[in-house]
Structures are given as structure tokens and as C-alpha cells.
Amino acid sequence: MIIEMLLNIVKTILFAILSIFNLPSLPQVLLDSLDTFLDLIFDNLSLIGLFIRPTTFKIIVPVALVLMNFEHIYNVSIWILRKIPFLNIK
């Protein structure tokens, strides 16, 4: 629940920052090719489901992302903890 609240705050801040910029829309050709690529992936999920259950993907993907970025997550966590004076972490 706390993580959800923090993610909502980050999302709100990100949308507020990005709403300042007036970005042009993507060309239709690029949108069509991206849509075709995503359809190719998501239409074949049943084939991938023969080998690995979709619920396994839901568990493995976030864990893999955290493990791949563990050093960055650790550095940010330590930086935040160092900013709290009464913890006295150096």
C-alpha cells in the first residue's frame, strides 16, 4: 500500500513534468510498425504458455528486474539513509 502510494506520487510528478513539454505526435508509419510488433508478441503468448505458465512470468519478471538493478537500488537506498541525520550513517 505504501509502495503503491509512492508510485502514484512518482507518476503524478512525472506527468506534471512531461505536461510542460509539447511533444509532437509520432508518425503513423512508426505507430503502425510498433502496433504490429506488439500484436506479434501478444498474439503468441499462448505458444509461450505451453512452455512456461503466465503466472510464472508475473513473478519472474519483477524479480529479475530488481536483481539486475540491485546495485542501483542499493546505492539510492544508502543515499536516502545518509540524508536522515539521526541514523548517523556514513
PyRosetta script that sets phi, psi and omega in degrees:
from pyrosetta import init, pose_from_sequence

init()
pose = pose_from_sequence("MIIEMLLNIVKTILFAILSIFNLPSLPQVLLDSLDTFLDLIFDNLSLIGLFIRPTTFKIIVPVALVLMNFEHIYNVSIWILRKIPFLNIK")
pose.set_psi(1, -40.3)
pose.set_omega(1, 177.9)
pose.set_phi(2, -68.9)
pose.set_psi(2, -40.6)
pose.set_omega(2, 178.8)
pose.set_phi(3, -63.9)
pose.set_psi(3, -40.2)
pose.set_omega(3, 178.2)
pose.set_phi(4, -62.2)
pose.set_psi(4, -41.1)
pose.set_omega(4, 179.1)
pose.set_phi(5, -64.8)
pose.set_psi(5, -43.4)
pose.set_omega(5, 179.3)
pose.set_phi(6, -64.3)
pose.set_psi(6, -40.4)
pose.set_omega(6, 178.5)
pose.set_phi(7, -66.3)
pose.set_psi(7, -36.9)
pose.set_omega(7, 176.2)
pose.set_phi(8, -64.7)
pose.set_psi(8, -38.2)
pose.set_omega(8, 177.8)
pose.set_phi(9, -65.7)
pose.set_psi(9, -44.1)
pose.set_omega(9, 178.6)
pose.set_phi(10, -62.3)
pose.set_psi(10, -41.7)
pose.set_omega(10, 179.2)
pose.set_phi(11, -63.2)
pose.set_psi(11, -42.6)
pose.set_omega(11, 179.7)
pose.set_phi(12, -64.0)
pose.set_psi(12, -43.5)
pose.set_omega(12, 178.8)
pose.set_phi(13, -64.6)
pose.set_psi(13, -42.2)
pose.set_omega(13, 179.4)
pose.set_phi(14, -63.0)
pose.set_psi(14, -44.5)
pose.set_omega(14, 177.9)
pose.set_phi(15, -64.1)
pose.set_psi(15, -36.9)
pose.set_omega(15, 178.9)
pose.set_phi(16, -65.4)
pose.set_psi(16, -41.6)
pose.set_omega(16, 179.6)
pose.set_phi(17, -68.0)
pose.set_psi(17, -43.5)
pose.set_omega(17, -178.2)
pose.set_phi(18, -72.2)
pose.set_psi(18, -23.0)
pose.set_omega(18, 179.4)
pose.set_phi(19, -71.7)
pose.set_psi(19, -17.1)
pose.set_omega(19, 177.4)
pose.set_phi(20, -68.4)
pose.set_psi(20, -38.1)
pose.set_omega(20, -176.8)
pose.set_phi(21, -83.8)
pose.set_psi(21, 139.0)
pose.set_omega(21, 176.8)
pose.set_phi(22, -103.2)
pose.set_psi(22, 90.3)
pose.set_omega(22, -177.2)
pose.set_phi(23, -87.1)
pose.set_psi(23, 138.5)
pose.set_omega(23, 177.9)
pose.set_phi(24, -71.8)
pose.set_psi(24, 155.7)
pose.set_omega(24, 178.9)
pose.set_phi(25, -73.9)
pose.set_psi(25, 157.3)
pose.set_omega(25, 180.0)
pose.set_phi(26, -75.2)
pose.set_psi(26, 151.4)
pose.set_omega(26, 176.4)
pose.set_phi(27, -63.0)
pose.set_psi(27, 149.5)
pose.set_omega(27, -176.6)
pose.set_phi(28, -62.2)
pose.set_psi(28, -33.7)
pose.set_omega(28, 179.6)
pose.set_phi(29, -63.2)
pose.set_psi(29, -42.6)
pose.set_omega(29, 179.2)
pose.set_phi(30, -67.1)
pose.set_psi(30, -40.7)
pose.set_omega(30, 177.9)
pose.set_phi(31, -63.9)
pose.set_psi(31, -39.7)
pose.set_omega(31, 179.0)
pose.set_phi(32, -65.9)
pose.set_psi(32, -42.2)
pose.set_omega(32, -179.5)
pose.set_phi(33, -68.8)
pose.set_psi(33, -36.8)
pose.set_omega(33, 176.4)
pose.set_phi(34, -65.9)
pose.set_psi(34, -40.2)
pose.set_omega(34, 178.6)
pose.set_phi(35, -65.6)
pose.set_psi(35, -39.4)
pose.set_omega(35, 177.5)
pose.set_phi(36, -64.3)
pose.set_psi(36, -42.5)
pose.set_omega(36, 179.1)
pose.set_phi(37, -63.4)
pose.set_psi(37, -45.1)
pose.set_omega(37, 179.4)
pose.set_phi(38, -66.7)
pose.set_psi(38, -37.0)
pose.set_omega(38, 175.3)
pose.set_phi(39, -63.0)
pose.set_psi(39, -39.1)
pose.set_omega(39, 178.3)
pose.set_phi(40, -60.9)
pose.set_psi(40, -42.2)
pose.set_omega(40, 179.8)
pose.set_phi(41, -69.2)
pose.set_psi(41, -52.2)
pose.set_omega(41, -172.9)
pose.set_phi(42, -75.4)
pose.set_psi(42, -23.5)
pose.set_omega(42, 176.1)
pose.set_phi(43, -73.9)
pose.set_psi(43, -21.9)
pose.set_omega(43, -178.2)
pose.set_phi(44, -102.7)
pose.set_psi(44, 15.2)
pose.set_omega(44, 177.9)
pose.set_phi(45, -65.5)
pose.set_psi(45, -29.3)
pose.set_omega(45, 178.3)
pose.set_phi(46, -66.6)
pose.set_psi(46, -33.3)
pose.set_omega(46, 176.8)
pose.set_phi(47, -67.4)
pose.set_psi(47, -42.6)
pose.set_omega(47, 177.4)
pose.set_phi(48, -66.2)
pose.set_psi(48, -32.1)
pose.set_omega(48, 179.8)
pose.set_phi(49, -64.7)
pose.set_psi(49, -17.2)
pose.set_omega(49, 175.4)
pose.set_phi(50, -68.7)
pose.set_psi(50, -29.7)
pose.set_omega(50, -176.0)
pose.set_phi(51, -98.7)
pose.set_psi(51, -40.0)
pose.set_omega(51, -177.9)
pose.set_phi(52, -134.3)
pose.set_psi(52, 132.8)
pose.set_omega(52, 179.7)
pose.set_phi(53, -67.0)
pose.set_psi(53, 142.9)
pose.set_omega(53, 178.9)
pose.set_phi(54, -60.7)
pose.set_psi(54, -30.9)
pose.set_omega(54, 177.8)
pose.set_phi(55, -66.4)
pose.set_psi(55, -28.9)
pose.set_omega(55, 176.3)
pose.set_phi(56, -66.7)
pose.set_psi(56, -39.0)
pose.set_omega(56, 176.5)
pose.set_phi(57, -61.1)
pose.set_psi(57, -40.8)
pose.set_omega(57, -178.5)
pose.set_phi(58, -63.2)
pose.set_psi(58, -26.9)
pose.set_omega(58, 179.4)
pose.set_phi(59, -89.8)
pose.set_psi(59, -43.5)
pose.set_omega(59, -172.7)
pose.set_phi(60, -72.0)
pose.set_psi(60, -39.2)
pose.set_omega(60, -175.3)
pose.set_phi(61, -62.5)
pose.set_psi(61, -50.5)
pose.set_omega(61, 178.2)
pose.set_phi(62, -63.1)
pose.set_psi(62, -38.1)
pose.set_omega(62, 179.0)
pose.set_phi(63, -64.3)
pose.set_psi(63, -41.9)
pose.set_omega(63, 179.4)
pose.set_phi(64, -64.9)
pose.set_psi(64, -40.4)
pose.set_omega(64, 178.6)
pose.set_phi(65, -63.5)
pose.set_psi(65, -42.1)
pose.set_omega(65, 178.7)
pose.set_phi(66, -65.2)
pose.set_psi(66, -43.2)
pose.set_omega(66, -179.3)
pose.set_phi(67, -65.9)
pose.set_psi(67, -38.4)
pose.set_omega(67, 179.7)
pose.set_phi(68, -69.2)
pose.set_psi(68, -29.4)
pose.set_omega(68, -177.9)
pose.set_phi(69, -108.7)
pose.set_psi(69, 22.0)
pose.set_omega(69, -175.0)
pose.set_phi(70, -60.7)
pose.set_psi(70, -40.3)
pose.set_omega(70, -178.5)
pose.set_phi(71, -62.7)
pose.set_psi(71, -42.0)
pose.set_omega(71, 179.0)
pose.set_phi(72, -67.1)
pose.set_psi(72, -42.0)
pose.set_omega(72, 178.9)
pose.set_phi(73, -63.3)
pose.set_psi(73, -41.7)
pose.set_omega(73, 178.8)
pose.set_phi(74, -63.3)
pose.set_psi(74, -45.5)
pose.set_omega(74, -179.5)
pose.set_phi(75, -62.5)
pose.set_psi(75, -41.3)
pose.set_omega(75, 178.0)
pose.set_phi(76, -66.6)
pose.set_psi(76, -40.6)
pose.set_omega(76, 179.0)
pose.set_phi(77, -62.5)
pose.set_psi(77, -45.0)
pose.set_omega(77, 178.8)
pose.set_phi(78, -65.1)
pose.set_psi(78, -39.4)
pose.set_omega(78, 178.6)
pose.set_phi(79, -61.4)
pose.set_psi(79, -42.6)
pose.set_omega(79, 178.7)
pose.set_phi(80, -66.3)
pose.set_psi(80, -42.6)
pose.set_omega(80, 179.9)
pose.set_phi(81, -65.1)
pose.set_psi(81, -32.8)
pose.set_omega(81, 177.4)
pose.set_phi(82, -68.7)
pose.set_psi(82, -24.3)
pose.set_omega(82, 179.8)
pose.set_phi(83, -77.0)
pose.set_psi(83, -13.3)
pose.set_omega(83, 179.0)
pose.set_phi(84, -89.1)
pose.set_psi(84, 111.6)
pose.set_omega(84, -170.8)
pose.set_phi(85, -64.3)
pose.set_psi(85, -39.9)
pose.set_omega(85, -172.8)
pose.set_phi(86, -75.4)
pose.set_psi(86, -9.1)
pose.set_omega(86, 175.5)
pose.set_phi(87, -79.5)
pose.set_psi(87, -26.8)
pose.set_omega(87, 176.5)
pose.set_phi(88, 55.8)
pose.set_psi(88, 49.0)
pose.set_omega(88, 178.1)
pose.set_phi(89, -96.7)
pose.set_psi(89, 128.8)
pose.set_omega(89, -179.5)
pose.set_phi(90, -121.0)
pose.dump_pdb("model.pdb")
